[in-house]
Amino acid sequence: MSEIRALLGASTISRPQPTETSDGAGFGQVLDAVMAQGAASASVRTADGVPADLARYGNGRIPASALETVDGTAHRLWAPAAGSLEQLIEAAGTDGVTIGITDSYRSYESQVDVAARKGLYSQGGLAAAPGTSPHGWGVAVDLRLDARAQAWMRVNAGSYGFVEDTPREPWHWVFKG
């Protein structure tokens, strides 16, 4: 046995490095902490409720690369909103409820178009003034909901950070986190 130990000690084979940090935390723990910190900073908002990591672009001027695609769709949202919406849709499906998406992030130009076609909310229409819509920050979705899905949303959406905040628009849900 002592011969084997001597051979191993003299070996040029590299030994595995310890998987603990100097404070005793394992690699997995450190990785989890770093990931959680990144996720927390990604969900920070300005005093106006605007996603801090998107505020520099302006409402309706966010590049596609700064938004996350909602799985299985062409719809894009702020990453925390997209992830939460995916979880919400999956949970609804588990309960036998189908929720579809009809609209998500809107560029400034598309906000202008919607306002022209549907009128301003302040004047009895259905559109926010261009540049003020939560769709322009990637935090709002318009959903395709039948009566059962609407009821499910009203009971469960808050658990996923979504609120129904616009009277006359039961399809419009905003991610508050």
N, C-alpha and C positions, 0 to 999 in steps of 0.2 A: 504494500500500500504506500509506503514511504517513497518507493521508486516512482510510482505513478504520480504522486504529488510533486515530486522533483521534476518529472518530465513536463507536467502541466505548468508548473511554475516557470520553466524555461521556454515554454512554447511561444511561438510568435503569433499564435492565433489570438485575435482580439477578443477580449472578454466583454460580455454585455455590460453596458453602462447601467447604473442604478436608475430605476424609474421613479424615484422620489426626489423632490426638491429638498433644499437645505432645511425647510421647516417641516418636512415629513409628509407633505402633500404628494399624492401620487399624480402621475401624468394625467390620468383621466380627470381627476379633480381640478387640476389646473386648467385643462382644456375646457371643461364645463364652465368654470368661472369666467374665462376669457370670452366664451361664446355668449354667456348670459350678459356680460357687460356690453358686448357689441349689440345684442338684441335690445338691451335697455336704452342704449344711446340712439339706436335707430328709431325708437318710438318717442323720442323727445319732441315736444311741440313748443312753439313760440307762445308768448302771452295771448296772441290772437287765436290760438288753437291750430295754427298751421304747422305741418310737419317740418321740424327744423332743418332736416336734411334736404328738403325741397324748396324752402322759402327763398333761396337765392335765385331761383329760376323765375318765379312769379306765377300767379294763377293762370292756368291754361297754357303755360309755356315750358312745361316740364318735358325734357327729352325722354324718348322711349327707354333709353338705357337706365334711367333713374327710377323707372317703375317696374313692377313685377307683374308678370302675366298670371292670371288666375288659371290654375290647372284645367286643361281640357277646353279652354275657350281662347278667344282672341282679345278678351277684355283685360285691361291693365289697371292696376291700383298701386298706391303706396304699399311697400312690402308688408308692413304689419297688418294692413287692412286686407291685402290679398290672402295672406296666410290664414287669418281669422275667418275670412269668408269661405275659404276652402274647407276649414274644419266645420263651419256652420252647415254648409251644403252636405257634407258627408254625414253629419249627425242627423240632419233632416231626412236624408235618404235611408238611414238606419231605422228611422221611425216611419218609413213608407211615404214620406212627403217629398215631392219634387219641387225644386226651386230653380228657376232659370234666371239668367242675367240678360237684360235688354240694353243696358247702357252702363258705362263706367266712367273712366277718365275722359274729360272733354277738353280739347284744345280751346284756346281763346276763340279761334275762328269758328269752331263748332258751337261754342256758346252764343256767338253772335247769330249764327244760323238758327239755333233753337229759339232764341228770343224773337227773331223775326217771324218764325213760323208759328210759335205758340203764345207769343205775347209775354210781357213781363208780369211776374207774380204780383208785384205791387199794384198792377192795373187790372187784376182779375185773370191774368194768364197763368202759365205754368213754368215760366223760366225766370231764373235769377238774372239780375243785371250782369252782363258779360264782365268777367274778371272778379266776380264775387261768389261764384258757385262752388260748393264743396266738390263738385265733379272736377273742377279745375285744379284741385289739390290732390286728386286721386284718392279721396276718402269717401266718396258717395257712389252708390250703385242704385240703378233702377232694376227692380226684379220682376220676373214673370211669376205671379202668385195666384193660384186659385184660392177659393175661400178657406180650404183646409190649410194650405201653405201660409196664408195670411195669419190665421189663428196661431199656427205653430210659431211663426216669426214673433208675434206679439208676446208669446209666453217665453220663448227661448233666445231671441236675438241678443238681448242684453248680456247674456252669459258669454257671448262672443264679441262684445264691445259695440254692437250695432244698435242704433236708436232710430225710431220712426219720428222725425222731427219736423215734418212739413205737412200742415193741414192741407186737405184736398189732394194729397199725393200719397196714397197708401203703399205705393210701389217703391217709393224713394226712402232709402235707408242710408244713414251716415255712420261711419266708423268713428267712435269717440274713444275707443280703446279701453 
